[in-house]
């Protein structure tokens, strides 16, 4: 059972926190867990709903790196018990998005430049050779089928919706690597991609990242291997 209520968590049901951090009477800061944390569509398990909402809040920056959030306080915001929140947070800990703080809750992980560089290197080692193989074997028409998904991601990026872009970005990459027929590759690439997304880049940086999806599709369809390698290597580094 978590003790106390660390800053960065809601003080109780029905209390609306400001959208931005504001000093409290004690000089501490409070953070709004966002409208996302109040919406839980009734489509699947409570744990799944909570996990999706937390992921959106992490990617959008609504859960602040370095801050500690308690299961009971977040549960109040969801209108659920602390149990599904803790279960979702344990999954996020496995993914490297948060870390457990004994007797307090979970701290949102801060990504260092070195972390992001290492993730980019590992992604490039896996993704670039796989994309070069796909460029040689997949018909151009199949790449054309992925353009609508890439265009939807571009719309989300243009609107500055980081959470929506993150979901569409990962959906695009899953669709690309699904063509490899290698399920293990898909799982590993998806996990690395999600870990890289926790950095929550500024919305303006997403435009160039989204445009690279279309550039990559053009290079793949043309079987332009040097262009595929160059674009894929740059894209693995993520938004600058």
N, C-alpha and C positions, 0 to 999 in steps of 0.2 A: 504494500500500500504506500503510495507516495505521500510524503509528509509536507505540509505547508502548501503554499501556492506561489511558485516562483514568478517573478515578473515576466511579462510576455504571455500571460494567460488571462482568460476572462474571469472577472470577479464573481460571476454568477449569472443565472438565467435572467433574461430580460434586460440586462445591462448592456447598452451599445457602446463599444469602444470607438474612438476616432479612427479614421482611415489611416492617419499618419501617427507615428509615435509622438506623444506629448508628455512633458515632464509631469510627474505626480507631485503631491504635496511633500513627499519625502525625497524628491530629486531623482526618483527612479523613472523608468519608462514603461509604458504599457503599449501593447501592439494588438491591432485588430486582426483576429483570425480570419476575417473576410466573409463576405456574403457567400463565398463558395462553401464555407464550412457549415452554413445553415441549410444548404440545399442537398438533400440526399434522395435522388430518384429511386422509386420503388421498383427496381428492375432485377436486383439480385441480392445477395447477402448484405447484411448491415456492414460486416467487415469490408466487403468489396466496395461498398458505397463510401465508407470512411476513407479507405485507402486511396480511391480515385480523387476524392476531395482534397486529401492531404497532398497528393502528388501535384494537383493543380496549384495549390497554395504555395508549395515549394518552388515550382518552376516559375511562377509569377512573382516570387519574392515576397509574398504576403506572410510567410513564415520566415523570420529573419535569421540569417546565419549567425551563430554564436548565442542565440537566445535559447532559453530552456522553457519547454512547454510541458505541463502536466497532463496525464491522462484524464483525471476527473474534470479538470477545467475545460479541456477540449470536448469531453463527453457532454458537458452541460451545453456547449455551443451546438453540438449535433442533436441534442435531445435524446442521447443514448447513454447507456452505462459506460463506465471507463474501460470495460473489458474489450470491446471491439476496437477502441482507440489504441489500447496497448498492443493488441494483436497486429493492427496495421502499422504501428510504429516499429514493432519488432521486425516486420518485413522491410520497412524502410531502412532499418539499421543494417540488415543484411545487404541492402543495395548501396550502403555507404552514404545515405542521405542524412541520417541522424545518428547520434550515439547515445547510449544509455547513461544517465546520470543517476546513480543509486540514491533512492529515497527522495528524488525530486522529479524525475521525468525523463525528457529526451531533449538533447541539445542539437539544433540544426547544424550540420557540418559546414565549415567554411572551406571552400576550395582554394588552394594556393596555386600560383602560376605553375609550380612544379607538378602539382597534381594534374592540371589540365594538359601540360606538355606530355606527361607520361601516358595519359589516356589517349591523346592524339597519336602518339607513336605506336601504341598497341593497336589502335583502330586501323591505322594505315598498314601495319604489317598483315592484318587479316583481310581488310576490305579491298585494298588496291589489287592484289593478285587475283582475288575472286572476281572483281569487276572486269579485269582484263580477260579472264576466261569467259565470262558471260558475253563480253563484247565480240568474241570470236564465234560464239555458238548460238546466241539468241537472235531470231529474226527481227528486223527493224520494226515490223508491225507490232510486236509485243511491247517494245519500248514506247511506241505511240499510245498504247493503251494506258500507260502510267501518267501521261501528261495531265489529264484532269485532276488527279490527286496532287501532282506538283503545283498546279495552278491554284487549287484550293489552299494549299499551304502558303502560296505567295499572297493570296488575299488576306489570310490571317496575319501574316507578317506586316503587310501594308497597313492593317488596322491596329497594329501594335498589341495584338492579343497574344501574349507570350504563352499562356497556357494552351490555347487552341492551336497555336503554331507547333508547340512541342508535341502534341498528340498527332497532328497531321505529318509532322516531320518524321516521327518514328514510324507512322503507318507507311509513308513513302519508302523508307529504308527497308521495312519488312517486306513490302511488295517486291522491291528490287531483288533482295537476297532470297526470296522465296523461289525465284527462277533458278537458283542454284540446285534446288532439290536436296540441299544438305541441311537437315533440321538442326543439327548441333551448331553449325555455323550461324544459322539464324538466331538461335538462343544466345550465343556468346556475343554476337554483334549487337543484338538488341539490348543486352545488359550493359555493355560498354557505352552504347549510345545514351541510354537513360542516365548512367552515372555522369556523363559529360554534360547533360542538360541541367543538372542540379545547380550549375553555376549561375543560372538566371541572368543571361546577358541583357544589356539595354535593348529595348524594343527596336531601335533604329538599326542595330546590327543584324537583325533578322532578315532584312530586305536582301542583302547580298547573299546570305546563306540560302534563302529561298530561291533566288535567281540561279544559283549553282545547280539546283535540282534539274532545271530545264536545260542548262548548258550540258550537264552530264548526260541527260537523255539524248540530246542531239549527237554527242560524241559517241555514245554507245550504238545508236542507230546507224551512224556512218562507219562504224568499226574503225574509228580514228584512235588507235591505241595510245599514241603519245598524248593526245588530248584527254583521253579517259584517265590516264595515269596522273596528269597534271591537275585536273579538276578534282579527282578523287582524293589525292594527297592534300590539296588545299582544303577541301571540304571536311576532311577528318579532323582538321584543327579547330573546326567550329567557328562561330561568329567571333570576330575580333572585338 
